[in-house]
């Protein structure tokens, strides 16, 4: 059945850039998620590991709360109100030979829902979970005082669980591996490489490329996605710039491009005429995604920094695939952000807020809308 994968996937993508968060690290989140050319904490390795060369020895610990509210209409009204809490950890340490090492742990993306009542797709309550965490050891080399390069190994831990889809089992090439198989956990890996350069003392440019994260197939759910349960995540290109307009004011922007259609689970169209789980089976039909970030930071007092930002993530679901993405479509595309940091001796405390504006997408007989709110707290210490 061509709708099996989309029906499973939940509303928790609504406040992100496709699958991913809009940024990593509270300071970057307060500026729309910018990081490619503006390293502010050790979580910069999530986007551009070359930024480590600009950091002193430091540690960063963060905690995020994300709320996503959505409404879908397809014959009947379905309401979802999801809450997530997750940590972020980072470490940067200068090494000999102009090298800087780093470690980071963060939640790359999450899909989770629990509808609480049976649907026509099964006899039990439907629920779904896809969770992806990254552990990222990294290394940067300062070529000279103006240029640096970096590389990060993206080790991912991925979990998948699905319930309540008993009526869809017969539409899969592996009907016994579609639903109610408990949690399946698999590891994955990928690489990010980056460059950072300083020009004329007030302009910084950055470029990075993240490869596809190759995730082992979820054997318990091999009837769920193309290629026998393959939920790998796609490669991404980033380009960024930061302009230091004064000693206390900086403006930064990032441009990103996610290659969703290179991964069959996301990119395959729903009209493949193949059973679910087959090598060329149906996917979500997502298109590639352009992301734009813009942020500003202002040191308005000796110990205080204010931040504001904007984030735009292009709609990944074509209108023709909206029915196939009924319970998933990431309709929130515009975000505004704000942040505040206080520095005390060698400590830095940061608060960031992200709001994803309510947006509605419809094509008969489907109508879906949603909005999000996120709060990020972090503590950093420079040694």
C-alpha positions as CSV (number, residue, x, y, z in Angstrom):
1,X,0.0,0.0,0.0
2,X,1.6,3.2,-1.1
3,X,0.5,5.2,2.0
4,X,1.9,2.9,4.7
5,X,5.1,4.8,5.4
6,X,3.5,8.2,5.4
7,X,0.6,7.2,7.6
8,X,3.1,5.9,10.2
9,X,5.2,9.1,10.4
10,X,4.0,11.7,12.9
11,X,3.6,15.4,13.4
12,X,6.9,15.9,15.1
13,X,8.6,17.2,12.0
14,X,6.5,20.3,11.9
15,X,8.9,22.7,13.6
16,X,12.1,21.6,12.0
17,X,14.0,21.9,8.7
18,X,12.6,18.6,7.3
19,X,13.8,16.0,9.7
20,X,16.5,18.1,11.4
21,X,16.5,20.8,14.1
22,X,16.9,24.4,12.9
23,X,20.2,24.6,14.7
24,X,22.5,23.2,17.4
25,X,23.7,24.9,20.6
26,X,21.6,27.5,22.4
27,X,23.7,30.5,21.1
28,X,23.2,29.5,17.5
29,X,19.5,28.7,18.0
30,X,19.0,32.2,19.3
31,X,20.2,33.5,15.9
32,X,18.1,31.4,13.6
33,X,20.4,28.4,13.8
34,X,23.5,30.1,12.1
35,X,26.8,28.4,12.7
36,X,28.7,27.8,9.4
37,X,30.8,31.0,9.7
38,X,30.1,31.9,13.3
39,X,31.4,29.4,15.8
40,X,30.0,30.3,19.3
41,X,30.3,27.1,21.2
42,X,31.5,23.5,20.9
43,X,28.2,22.4,19.2
44,X,29.5,24.1,16.0
45,X,30.8,20.7,15.0
46,X,27.2,19.7,14.1
47,X,27.4,22.1,11.1
48,X,31.1,23.0,10.5
49,X,33.9,21.3,12.4
50,X,36.4,23.9,11.1
51,X,34.9,26.3,13.6
52,X,36.7,24.5,16.4
53,X,39.9,26.4,15.6
54,X,38.3,29.6,16.8
55,X,37.4,28.2,20.2
56,X,39.3,28.1,23.5
57,X,39.2,25.1,25.7
58,X,35.6,24.9,26.8
59,X,32.7,22.7,27.7
60,X,29.0,23.2,26.9
61,X,25.9,21.5,28.4
62,X,22.4,22.3,27.2
63,X,18.8,21.2,27.6
64,X,15.9,21.7,25.2
65,X,12.2,21.6,25.5
66,X,10.2,21.4,22.2
67,X,6.4,21.6,21.9
68,X,4.6,20.9,18.7
69,X,0.9,21.3,18.1
70,X,-0.9,20.3,14.9
71,X,-4.3,19.6,13.4
72,X,-5.1,17.4,10.5
73,X,-8.5,17.0,8.7
74,X,-9.1,13.9,6.6
75,X,-12.7,12.9,7.0
76,X,-12.3,13.6,10.7
77,X,-10.2,15.9,12.9
78,X,-7.0,14.7,14.5
79,X,-5.2,16.8,17.1
80,X,-1.6,16.3,18.3
81,X,0.2,18.0,21.1
82,X,3.7,16.7,21.5
83,X,6.4,17.6,24.0
84,X,10.1,16.6,23.9
85,X,13.0,17.2,26.3
86,X,16.6,16.4,25.1
87,X,20.2,17.3,26.1
88,X,23.2,18.7,24.2
89,X,26.8,18.3,25.2
90,X,30.0,19.6,23.7
91,X,33.7,19.9,24.4
92,X,36.5,21.7,22.6
93,X,40.2,21.5,23.5
94,X,43.3,23.0,21.7
95,X,46.0,20.5,20.8
96,X,49.6,20.8,19.6
97,X,50.5,21.6,16.0
98,X,47.7,24.1,15.6
99,X,45.0,21.4,16.1
100,X,41.8,21.6,18.1
101,X,39.8,18.5,19.1
102,X,36.2,18.3,19.8
103,X,33.4,16.0,21.0
104,X,29.7,16.6,20.7
105,X,26.5,14.8,21.6
106,X,23.1,16.0,20.3
107,X,19.8,15.0,19.0
108,X,19.8,15.3,15.2
109,X,16.1,14.6,14.7
110,X,13.1,12.9,16.2
111,X,9.7,11.6,15.0
112,X,7.3,10.5,17.7
113,X,3.5,10.2,18.2
114,X,0.9,8.2,20.1
115,X,-2.6,8.6,18.8
116,X,-4.2,6.8,21.8
117,X,-7.1,5.3,19.8
118,X,-7.4,2.7,17.1
119,X,-7.7,3.8,13.5
120,X,-8.8,2.1,10.2
121,X,-5.2,1.1,9.7
122,X,-5.1,-1.4,12.6
123,X,-6.8,-2.9,15.6
124,X,-4.5,-1.5,18.3
125,X,-3.6,2.1,19.2
126,X,-1.2,3.5,16.6
127,X,2.2,4.9,17.8
128,X,5.5,5.6,16.0
129,X,9.0,6.5,17.0
130,X,12.1,7.4,15.0
131,X,14.9,8.9,17.1
132,X,18.4,9.9,16.0
133,X,21.3,11.0,18.2
134,X,24.7,12.0,17.0
135,X,28.0,11.4,18.8
136,X,30.6,13.5,16.9
137,X,34.4,13.3,17.5
138,X,36.1,16.0,15.4
139,X,39.4,17.6,14.6
140,X,40.2,21.1,13.2
141,X,43.6,22.4,11.9
142,X,44.4,26.1,11.7
143,X,46.4,26.3,8.4
144,X,47.4,29.9,9.3
145,X,45.9,32.8,11.2
146,X,43.1,33.3,8.7
147,X,42.1,29.8,7.5
148,X,41.2,26.5,9.1
149,X,39.7,23.1,8.0
150,X,38.0,20.5,10.0
151,X,36.5,17.0,9.9
152,X,33.9,15.2,12.1
153,X,32.9,11.6,12.3
154,X,29.1,11.4,12.7
155,X,28.3,8.3,14.7
156,X,24.5,8.0,15.0
157,X,22.3,5.9,17.2
158,X,18.9,5.3,15.7
159,X,15.7,3.8,17.1
160,X,12.5,2.8,15.3
161,X,9.2,1.5,16.8
162,X,5.7,1.2,15.2
163,X,2.4,0.0,16.5
164,X,-1.2,-0.2,15.3
165,X,-0.8,-1.0,11.6
166,X,-2.2,-4.5,11.5
167,X,-4.5,-3.8,8.5
168,X,-1.6,-2.7,6.3
169,X,0.6,-5.8,6.7
170,X,-0.7,-7.4,3.5
171,X,0.5,-4.5,1.4
172,X,4.2,-5.2,2.2
173,X,6.7,-7.5,0.8
174,X,7.5,-8.5,4.4
175,X,4.0,-8.5,6.1
176,X,5.3,-9.8,9.4
177,X,7.8,-7.0,9.8
178,X,5.6,-3.9,9.6
179,X,4.2,-3.3,13.0
180,X,4.2,-4.3,16.7
181,X,7.8,-5.6,16.7
182,X,9.0,-3.5,19.6
183,X,12.0,-1.1,19.5
184,X,14.7,-1.7,16.9
185,X,18.0,0.1,17.4
186,X,20.7,0.4,14.8
187,X,24.0,2.4,14.4
188,X,25.0,4.6,11.5
189,X,27.9,6.7,10.4
190,X,28.9,9.6,8.2
191,X,31.4,12.4,7.9
192,X,31.3,16.2,7.9
193,X,34.1,18.3,6.4
194,X,34.4,22.1,6.6
195,X,36.5,25.2,5.9
196,X,36.5,28.6,7.7
197,X,38.3,31.7,6.5
198,X,38.7,35.2,7.8
199,X,39.0,38.2,5.4
200,X,39.8,41.8,6.2
201,X,39.3,41.3,9.9
202,X,35.6,41.8,9.7
203,X,34.3,39.1,7.3
204,X,34.2,35.4,7.9
205,X,33.2,32.8,5.4
206,X,32.5,29.1,5.9
207,X,31.7,26.0,3.8
208,X,30.8,22.5,4.9
209,X,29.5,19.2,3.5
210,X,27.9,16.5,5.5
211,X,27.8,13.1,3.8
212,X,24.8,10.7,3.9
213,X,24.5,9.0,7.3
214,X,24.5,5.3,6.4
215,X,22.2,3.6,9.0
216,X,22.0,-0.2,9.3
217,X,18.6,-1.6,8.1
218,X,15.9,-2.0,10.7
219,X,15.4,-5.7,10.4
220,X,12.3,-5.8,12.6
221,X,10.6,-3.3,10.3
222,X,12.0,-4.3,6.9
223,X,8.5,-4.3,5.5
224,X,8.1,-0.6,6.3
225,X,10.5,1.4,4.1
226,X,12.3,0.8,0.7
227,X,15.3,-1.4,0.6
228,X,14.1,-3.5,3.6
229,X,13.8,-0.9,6.3
230,X,16.5,1.6,5.3
231,X,16.1,4.9,7.1
232,X,19.4,6.6,6.3
233,X,19.6,10.4,6.3
234,X,20.7,12.5,3.3
235,X,23.8,14.6,2.6
236,X,23.8,18.4,3.1
237,X,25.7,21.4,1.7
238,X,26.2,24.5,3.8
239,X,27.6,28.0,2.9
240,X,27.8,30.8,5.6
241,X,29.0,34.3,6.2
242,X,29.5,36.5,9.3
243,X,30.1,40.2,9.2
244,X,31.5,41.9,12.3
245,X,30.1,45.4,11.9
246,X,31.6,46.6,15.2
247,X,33.2,45.2,18.3
248,X,29.8,44.6,19.8
249,X,27.6,43.7,16.8
250,X,27.7,40.8,14.3
251,X,25.4,39.7,11.5
252,X,25.5,36.2,10.1
253,X,23.7,34.1,7.5
254,X,23.7,30.4,6.4
255,X,22.4,28.8,3.2
256,X,21.8,25.0,3.2
257,X,20.6,22.4,0.8
258,X,19.3,18.9,2.0
259,X,19.3,16.2,-0.6
260,X,16.2,14.3,0.6
261,X,15.4,12.7,-2.7
262,X,18.7,10.8,-2.7
263,X,17.4,8.5,0.1
264,X,14.6,6.1,-1.0
265,X,12.6,6.3,2.2
266,X,12.2,10.0,1.8
267,X,12.6,10.6,-1.9
268,X,10.8,7.7,-3.6
269,X,7.4,8.8,-5.0
270,X,4.3,7.1,-3.7
271,X,3.4,5.8,-7.2
272,X,6.1,3.2,-7.7
273,X,3.7,0.3,-8.3
274,X,5.9,-1.8,-5.9
275,X,5.1,-3.2,-2.5
276,X,6.3,-1.6,0.6
277,X,9.7,-2.7,1.8
278,X,10.8,-3.6,-1.8
279,X,14.1,-2.1,-3.1
280,X,12.1,0.4,-5.3
281,X,9.1,0.6,-3.0
282,X,7.2,3.7,-2.3
283,X,8.5,6.5,0.0
284,X,7.3,9.9,1.1
285,X,8.1,11.7,-2.2
286,X,10.0,14.5,-0.6
287,X,11.9,17.0,-2.7
288,X,15.3,18.5,-1.9
289,X,15.2,21.4,0.6
290,X,16.7,24.9,0.6
291,X,17.3,26.4,4.1
292,X,18.0,30.0,4.9
293,X,19.1,31.4,8.3
294,X,19.8,35.0,9.4
295,X,20.9,36.1,12.8
296,X,22.3,39.0,14.7
297,X,24.1,39.3,18.1
298,X,24.6,42.5,20.1
299,X,26.7,43.0,23.2
300,X,24.6,45.7,24.8
301,X,26.4,45.5,28.2
302,X,29.8,44.2,29.2
303,X,28.4,40.8,30.4
304,X,25.2,40.6,28.3
305,X,24.6,39.6,24.7
306,X,21.2,39.7,22.9
307,X,20.4,37.6,19.9
308,X,17.6,37.5,17.3
309,X,17.2,35.4,14.2
310,X,15.0,34.1,11.4
311,X,14.9,30.6,9.8
312,X,13.2,29.5,6.6
313,X,13.0,25.9,5.6
314,X,11.5,25.2,2.2
315,X,8.4,22.9,2.1
316,X,9.7,19.4,1.3
317,X,6.3,17.8,0.5
318,X,5.0,18.6,-3.1
319,X,1.3,19.2,-3.2
320,X,0.8,16.0,-5.2
321,X,2.2,14.0,-2.2
322,X,0.2,15.8,0.5
323,X,-2.2,12.9,0.9
324,X,0.7,10.5,1.2
325,X,2.1,12.7,4.0
326,X,-1.2,13.3,5.7
327,X,0.0,12.8,9.3
328,X,3.5,14.2,8.7
329,X,3.7,17.2,6.4
330,X,6.2,19.6,7.9
331,X,4.1,22.7,7.2
332,X,5.9,25.1,9.5
333,X,8.5,26.9,7.3
334,X,9.0,30.2,9.0
335,X,10.7,30.6,12.4
336,X,11.8,33.5,14.5
337,X,14.2,33.2,17.3
338,X,15.6,35.2,20.2
339,X,18.4,34.6,22.8
340,X,20.1,36.1,25.7
341,X,23.5,35.3,27.2
342,X,25.2,36.4,30.5
343,X,28.9,35.9,31.0
344,X,30.2,35.7,34.6
345,X,34.0,35.1,35.0
346,X,34.7,32.0,32.9
347,X,31.0,30.9,32.8
348,X,28.4,31.7,30.2
349,X,24.6,31.1,30.6
350,X,22.4,31.2,27.5
351,X,18.6,31.2,27.0
352,X,17.1,30.8,23.5
353,X,13.5,30.7,22.2
354,X,12.2,29.5,18.9
355,X,8.7,30.0,17.5
356,X,7.5,28.3,14.4
357,X,4.6,30.2,12.9
358,X,1.3,28.5,12.2
359,X,1.0,27.5,8.6
360,X,-1.7,25.6,6.7
361,X,-1.4,23.4,3.6
362,X,-4.4,21.8,1.9
363,X,-5.4,19.8,-1.1
364,X,-8.7,18.1,-1.2
365,X,-9.5,16.0,0.7
366,X,-6.6,16.8,3.1
367,X,-6.0,19.9,5.2
368,X,-3.1,20.1,7.8
369,X,-1.7,22.9,9.9
370,X,0.6,23.3,12.9
371,X,2.9,25.5,14.9
372,X,5.8,25.0,17.3
373,X,7.6,26.5,20.3
374,X,11.1,25.6,21.6
375,X,13.2,26.7,24.6
376,X,16.9,26.0,24.8
377,X,19.1,26.5,27.9
378,X,22.8,26.1,28.1
379,X,25.8,26.5,30.4
380,X,29.3,26.9,29.0
381,X,32.7,27.2,30.7
382,X,35.9,28.4,29.3
383,X,39.1,27.0,30.8
